[in-house]
């Protein structure tokens, strides 16, 4: 079953995820870093926009790289 995250959800990288930023030569985030979901993409159940809490940068992410830490309050 595919997990779909919503804006406001707080996520952490799955331990096996190797995430690198295509714009730099250094890893973007470590596995202990948190990402706040900022926007969903209506036409996609796989991708979303999220704010990297450590760097303050917003990026396009894939759902399969993350575990849910805390669901957004409704």
N, CA, C and O atoms as CSV, one atom per row, in Angstrom:
chain,resi,resn,atom,element,x,y,z
A,1,UNK,N,N,0.836,-1.185,0.000
A,1,UNK,CA,C,0.000,0.000,0.000
A,1,UNK,C,C,0.878,1.245,0.000
A,1,UNK,O,O,1.792,1.363,0.816
A,2,UNK,N,N,0.611,2.146,-0.886
A,2,UNK,CA,C,1.411,3.368,-1.017
A,2,UNK,C,C,0.935,4.413,-0.008
A,2,UNK,O,O,-0.264,4.668,0.112
A,3,UNK,N,N,1.864,5.006,0.705
A,3,UNK,CA,C,1.535,6.072,1.636
A,3,UNK,C,C,1.551,7.396,0.892
A,3,UNK,O,O,2.481,7.685,0.139
A,4,UNK,N,N,0.527,8.189,1.104
A,4,UNK,CA,C,0.460,9.510,0.492
A,4,UNK,C,C,0.487,10.530,1.621
A,4,UNK,O,O,-0.355,10.495,2.518
A,5,UNK,N,N,1.446,11.426,1.574
A,5,UNK,CA,C,1.596,12.437,2.611
A,5,UNK,C,C,0.812,13.690,2.252
A,5,UNK,O,O,0.572,13.980,1.080
A,6,UNK,N,N,0.417,14.428,3.287
A,6,UNK,CA,C,-0.362,15.656,3.123
A,6,UNK,C,C,0.432,16.853,3.624
A,6,UNK,O,O,1.323,16.695,4.459
A,7,UNK,N,N,0.120,18.057,3.125
A,7,UNK,CA,C,0.784,19.252,3.644
A,7,UNK,C,C,0.640,19.335,5.173
A,7,UNK,O,O,-0.444,19.141,5.723
A,8,UNK,N,N,1.754,19.624,5.830
A,8,UNK,CA,C,1.795,19.692,7.282
A,8,UNK,C,C,2.349,18.442,7.938
A,8,UNK,O,O,2.699,18.474,9.118
A,9,UNK,N,N,2.438,17.335,7.199
A,9,UNK,CA,C,3.024,16.109,7.753
A,9,UNK,C,C,4.524,16.309,7.958
A,9,UNK,O,O,5.185,16.988,7.172
A,10,UNK,N,N,5.046,15.713,9.019
A,10,UNK,CA,C,6.474,15.762,9.313
A,10,UNK,C,C,7.062,14.387,9.002
A,10,UNK,O,O,6.552,13.365,9.463
A,11,UNK,N,N,8.139,14.372,8.216
A,11,UNK,CA,C,8.721,13.127,7.717
A,11,UNK,C,C,10.190,12.999,8.100
A,11,UNK,O,O,10.861,13.983,8.408
A,12,UNK,N,N,10.673,11.746,8.071
A,12,UNK,CA,C,12.099,11.460,8.263
A,12,UNK,C,C,12.497,10.473,7.172
A,12,UNK,O,O,11.721,9.592,6.799
A,13,UNK,N,N,13.717,10.635,6.667
A,13,UNK,CA,C,14.206,9.718,5.638
A,13,UNK,C,C,14.255,8.293,6.152
A,13,UNK,O,O,14.633,8.047,7.298
A,14,UNK,N,N,13.869,7.352,5.295
A,14,UNK,CA,C,14.049,5.943,5.609
A,14,UNK,C,C,15.544,5.683,5.701
A,14,UNK,O,O,16.316,6.295,4.962
A,15,UNK,N,N,15.973,4.791,6.586
A,15,UNK,CA,C,17.413,4.530,6.753
A,15,UNK,C,C,18.144,4.165,5.463
A,15,UNK,O,O,19.317,4.508,5.312
A,16,UNK,N,N,17.495,3.491,4.549
A,16,UNK,CA,C,18.156,3.058,3.315
A,16,UNK,C,C,18.214,4.137,2.240
A,16,UNK,O,O,18.870,3.946,1.216
A,17,UNK,N,N,17.537,5.271,2.454
A,17,UNK,CA,C,17.507,6.319,1.429
A,17,UNK,C,C,18.846,7.026,1.304
A,17,UNK,O,O,19.433,7.443,2.303
A,18,UNK,N,N,19.317,7.158,0.098
A,18,UNK,CA,C,20.530,7.916,-0.205
A,18,UNK,C,C,20.093,9.121,-1.021
A,18,UNK,O,O,19.877,9.018,-2.229
A,19,UNK,N,N,19.962,10.270,-0.353
A,19,UNK,CA,C,19.439,11.446,-1.031
A,19,UNK,C,C,20.559,12.436,-1.280
A,19,UNK,O,O,21.261,12.842,-0.354
A,20,UNK,N,N,20.718,12.817,-2.524
A,20,UNK,CA,C,21.719,13.803,-2.900
A,20,UNK,C,C,21.075,14.888,-3.733
A,20,UNK,O,O,20.170,14.625,-4.525
A,21,UNK,N,N,21.534,16.078,-3.553
A,21,UNK,CA,C,21.020,17.195,-4.330
A,21,UNK,C,C,21.723,17.216,-5.681
A,21,UNK,O,O,22.950,17.140,-5.744
A,22,UNK,N,N,20.959,17.317,-6.752
A,22,UNK,CA,C,21.538,17.326,-8.092
A,22,UNK,C,C,22.291,18.624,-8.377
A,22,UNK,O,O,23.090,18.678,-9.312
A,23,UNK,N,N,22.051,19.657,-7.595
A,23,UNK,CA,C,22.680,20.945,-7.852
A,23,UNK,C,C,24.022,21.132,-7.140
A,23,UNK,O,O,24.759,22.067,-7.453
A,24,UNK,N,N,24.346,20.260,-6.193
A,24,UNK,CA,C,25.602,20.380,-5.465
A,24,UNK,C,C,26.321,19.042,-5.436
A,24,UNK,O,O,25.761,18.023,-5.841
A,25,UNK,N,N,27.551,19.040,-4.962
A,25,UNK,CA,C,28.306,17.798,-4.881
A,25,UNK,C,C,28.315,17.230,-3.465
A,25,UNK,O,O,29.131,16.361,-3.158
A,26,UNK,N,N,27.426,17.703,-2.601
A,26,UNK,CA,C,27.362,17.201,-1.231
A,26,UNK,C,C,25.978,16.620,-0.953
A,26,UNK,O,O,25.006,17.026,-1.589
A,27,UNK,N,N,25.871,15.695,-0.031
A,27,UNK,CA,C,24.554,15.154,0.294
A,27,UNK,C,C,23.634,16.264,0.793
A,27,UNK,O,O,24.062,17.148,1.535
A,28,UNK,N,N,22.390,16.212,0.389
A,28,UNK,CA,C,21.426,17.218,0.795
A,28,UNK,C,C,21.009,17.030,2.246
A,28,UNK,O,O,21.005,17.987,3.020
A,29,UNK,N,N,20.662,15.817,2.617
A,29,UNK,CA,C,20.190,15.540,3.965
A,29,UNK,C,C,20.703,14.200,4.454
A,29,UNK,O,O,20.932,13.284,3.664
A,30,UNK,N,N,20.881,14.091,5.759
A,30,UNK,CA,C,21.200,12.815,6.374
A,30,UNK,C,C,19.906,12.098,6.742
A,30,UNK,O,O,18.824,12.676,6.634
A,31,UNK,N,N,20.007,10.858,7.172
A,31,UNK,CA,C,18.814,10.079,7.474
A,31,UNK,C,C,18.107,10.559,8.737
A,31,UNK,O,O,16.960,10.170,8.961
A,32,UNK,N,N,18.733,11.380,9.571
A,32,UNK,CA,C,18.075,11.893,10.770
A,32,UNK,C,C,17.403,13.238,10.541
A,32,UNK,O,O,16.743,13.749,11.446
A,33,UNK,N,N,17.548,13.814,9.377
A,33,UNK,CA,C,16.955,15.111,9.078
A,33,UNK,C,C,15.443,14.974,8.879
A,33,UNK,O,O,14.948,13.923,8.472
A,34,UNK,N,N,14.735,16.045,9.172
A,34,UNK,CA,C,13.285,16.067,9.024
A,34,UNK,C,C,12.877,16.909,7.826
A,34,UNK,O,O,13.565,17.858,7.449
A,35,UNK,N,N,11.751,16.547,7.240
A,35,UNK,CA,C,11.183,17.283,6.108
A,35,UNK,C,C,9.710,17.548,6.426
A,35,UNK,O,O,8.979,16.641,6.822
A,36,UNK,N,N,9.289,18.789,6.248
A,36,UNK,CA,C,7.906,19.184,6.427
A,36,UNK,C,C,7.253,19.259,5.053
A,36,UNK,O,O,7.725,19.987,4.179
A,37,UNK,N,N,6.176,18.515,4.857
A,37,UNK,CA,C,5.463,18.540,3.582
A,37,UNK,C,C,4.787,19.903,3.436
A,37,UNK,O,O,3.991,20.302,4.287
A,38,UNK,N,N,5.108,20.613,2.355
A,38,UNK,CA,C,4.561,21.953,2.148
A,38,UNK,C,C,3.465,21.995,1.091
A,38,UNK,O,O,2.591,22.861,1.136
A,39,UNK,N,N,3.506,21.062,0.135
A,39,UNK,CA,C,2.505,21.088,-0.928
A,39,UNK,C,C,2.422,19.720,-1.585
A,39,UNK,O,O,3.439,19.057,-1.789
A,40,UNK,N,N,1.213,19.304,-1.915
A,40,UNK,CA,C,1.032,18.065,-2.658
A,40,UNK,C,C,0.913,18.403,-4.142
A,40,UNK,O,O,0.713,19.558,-4.519
A,41,UNK,N,N,1.037,17.393,-4.955
A,41,UNK,CA,C,0.890,17.563,-6.399
A,41,UNK,C,C,-0.348,16.772,-6.798
A,41,UNK,O,O,-0.353,15.543,-6.740
A,42,UNK,N,N,-1.381,17.472,-7.199
A,42,UNK,CA,C,-2.680,16.857,-7.489
A,42,UNK,C,C,-2.583,15.668,-8.439
A,42,UNK,O,O,-3.262,14.660,-8.246
A,43,UNK,N,N,-1.751,15.783,-9.452
A,43,UNK,CA,C,-1.682,14.743,-10.483
A,43,UNK,C,C,-0.714,13.611,-10.136
A,43,UNK,O,O,-0.519,12.706,-10.948
A,44,UNK,N,N,-0.104,13.642,-8.948
A,44,UNK,CA,C,0.882,12.626,-8.592
A,44,UNK,C,C,0.636,12.077,-7.196
A,44,UNK,O,O,0.421,12.837,-6.251
A,45,UNK,N,N,0.668,10.770,-7.070
A,45,UNK,CA,C,0.598,10.118,-5.767
A,45,UNK,C,C,2.003,9.756,-5.290
A,45,UNK,O,O,2.161,9.151,-4.230
A,46,UNK,N,N,3.020,10.122,-6.065
A,46,UNK,CA,C,4.393,9.754,-5.734
A,46,UNK,C,C,5.239,10.934,-5.259
A,46,UNK,O,O,6.111,10.756,-4.408
A,47,UNK,N,N,5.005,12.121,-5.783
A,47,UNK,CA,C,5.869,13.252,-5.486
A,47,UNK,C,C,5.149,14.336,-4.691
A,47,UNK,O,O,3.928,14.477,-4.761
A,48,UNK,N,N,5.937,15.098,-3.932
A,48,UNK,CA,C,5.408,16.215,-3.152
A,48,UNK,C,C,6.527,17.222,-2.940
A,48,UNK,O,O,7.700,16.907,-3.142
A,49,UNK,N,N,6.164,18.430,-2.533
A,49,UNK,CA,C,7.156,19.442,-2.179
A,49,UNK,C,C,7.298,19.463,-0.667
A,49,UNK,O,O,6.313,19.368,0.065
A,50,UNK,N,N,8.544,19.590,-0.209
A,50,UNK,CA,C,8.781,19.616,1.223
A,50,UNK,C,C,9.944,20.514,1.585
A,50,UNK,O,O,10.871,20.717,0.801
A,51,UNK,N,N,9.871,21.044,2.791
A,51,UNK,CA,C,10.887,21.931,3.335
A,51,UNK,C,C,11.854,21.119,4.185
A,51,UNK,O,O,11.448,20.481,5.156
A,52,UNK,N,N,13.137,21.143,3.821
A,52,UNK,CA,C,14.173,20.476,4.623
A,52,UNK,C,C,14.396,21.333,5.872
A,52,UNK,O,O,14.893,22.455,5.779
A,53,UNK,N,N,14.031,20.806,7.025
A,53,UNK,CA,C,14.066,21.592,8.265
A,53,UNK,C,C,15.466,22.082,8.625
A,53,UNK,O,O,15.603,23.162,9.199
A,54,UNK,N,N,16.493,21.329,8.307
A,54,UNK,CA,C,17.861,21.721,8.639
A,54,UNK,C,C,18.396,22.861,7.796
A,54,UNK,O,O,19.096,23.737,8.303
A,55,UNK,N,N,18.067,22.855,6.496
A,55,UNK,CA,C,18.614,23.859,5.580
A,55,UNK,C,C,17.624,24.966,5.237
A,55,UNK,O,O,18.026,26.048,4.810
A,56,UNK,N,N,16.329,24.700,5.421
A,56,UNK,CA,C,15.313,25.681,5.060
A,56,UNK,C,C,15.018,25.732,3.575
A,56,UNK,O,O,14.347,26.654,3.111
A,57,UNK,N,N,15.505,24.759,2.820
A,57,UNK,CA,C,15.287,24.726,1.372
A,57,UNK,C,C,14.101,23.839,1.025
A,57,UNK,O,O,13.880,22.806,1.655
A,58,UNK,N,N,13.340,24.252,0.015
A,58,UNK,CA,C,12.213,23.463,-0.463
A,58,UNK,C,C,12.640,22.691,-1.703
A,58,UNK,O,O,13.312,23.223,-2.586
A,59,UNK,N,N,12.231,21.413,-1.751
A,59,UNK,CA,C,12.597,20.537,-2.869
A,59,UNK,C,C,11.414,19.651,-3.240
A,59,UNK,O,O,10.448,19.529,-2.486
A,60,UNK,N,N,11.507,19.043,-4.405
A,60,UNK,CA,C,10.583,18.020,-4.844
A,60,UNK,C,C,11.097,16.687,-4.324
A,60,UNK,O,O,12.258,16.347,-4.549
A,61,UNK,N,N,10.247,15.920,-3.626
A,61,UNK,CA,C,10.658,14.653,-3.021
A,61,UNK,C,C,9.760,13.520,-3.506
A,61,UNK,O,O,8.693,13.759,-4.073
A,62,UNK,N,N,10.198,12.296,-3.281
A,62,UNK,CA,C,9.423,11.107,-3.601
A,62,UNK,C,C,8.933,10.455,-2.306
A,62,UNK,O,O,9.691,10.336,-1.343
A,63,UNK,N,N,7.678,10.039,-2.284
A,63,UNK,CA,C,7.084,9.438,-1.089
A,63,UNK,C,C,7.850,8.217,-0.588
A,63,UNK,O,O,7.930,7.993,0.619
A,64,UNK,N,N,8.412,7.430,-1.498
A,64,UNK,CA,C,9.049,6.185,-1.088
A,64,UNK,C,C,10.354,6.368,-0.316
A,64,UNK,O,O,10.918,5.379,0.153
A,65,UNK,N,N,10.849,7.588,-0.169
A,65,UNK,CA,C,12.084,7.855,0.568
A,65,UNK,C,C,11.850,8.148,2.044
A,65,UNK,O,O,12.811,8.286,2.801
A,66,UNK,N,N,10.571,8.248,2.477
A,66,UNK,CA,C,10.269,8.774,3.802
A,66,UNK,C,C,9.377,7.881,4.651
A,66,UNK,O,O,8.590,7.080,4.148
A,67,UNK,N,N,9.533,8.051,5.960
A,67,UNK,CA,C,8.617,7.496,6.949
A,67,UNK,C,C,7.916,8.666,7.621
A,67,UNK,O,O,8.507,9.730,7.804
A,68,UNK,N,N,6.665,8.468,7.983
A,68,UNK,CA,C,5.888,9.505,8.659
A,68,UNK,C,C,6.307,9.588,10.127
A,68,UNK,O,O,6.336,8.573,10.822
A,69,UNK,N,N,6.631,10.789,10.598
A,69,UNK,CA,C,6.958,11.029,12.002
A,69,UNK,C,C,5.715,11.510,12.728
A,69,UNK,O,O,5.385,11.017,13.806
A,70,UNK,N,N,5.022,12.482,12.130
A,70,UNK,CA,C,3.810,13.028,12.733
A,70,UNK,C,C,2.865,13.508,11.645
A,70,UNK,O,O,3.259,14.245,10.741
A,71,UNK,N,N,1.618,13.083,11.746
A,71,UNK,CA,C,0.580,13.495,10.801
A,71,UNK,C,C,0.146,14.929,11.110
A,71,UNK,O,O,0.105,15.337,12.271
A,72,UNK,N,N,-0.174,15.682,10.067
A,72,UNK,CA,C,-0.656,17.066,10.244
A,72,UNK,C,C,-1.981,17.057,10.990
A,72,UNK,O,O,-2.789,16.141,10.831
A,73,UNK,N,N,-2.194,18.063,11.789
A,73,UNK,CA,C,-3.480,18.218,12.464
A,73,UNK,C,C,-4.517,18.673,11.457
A,73,UNK,O,O,-4.247,19.527,10.612
A,74,UNK,N,N,-5.672,18.113,11.550
A,74,UNK,CA,C,-6.769,18.463,10.620
A,74,UNK,C,C,-7.670,19.504,11.206
A,74,UNK,O,O,-8.639,19.914,10.566
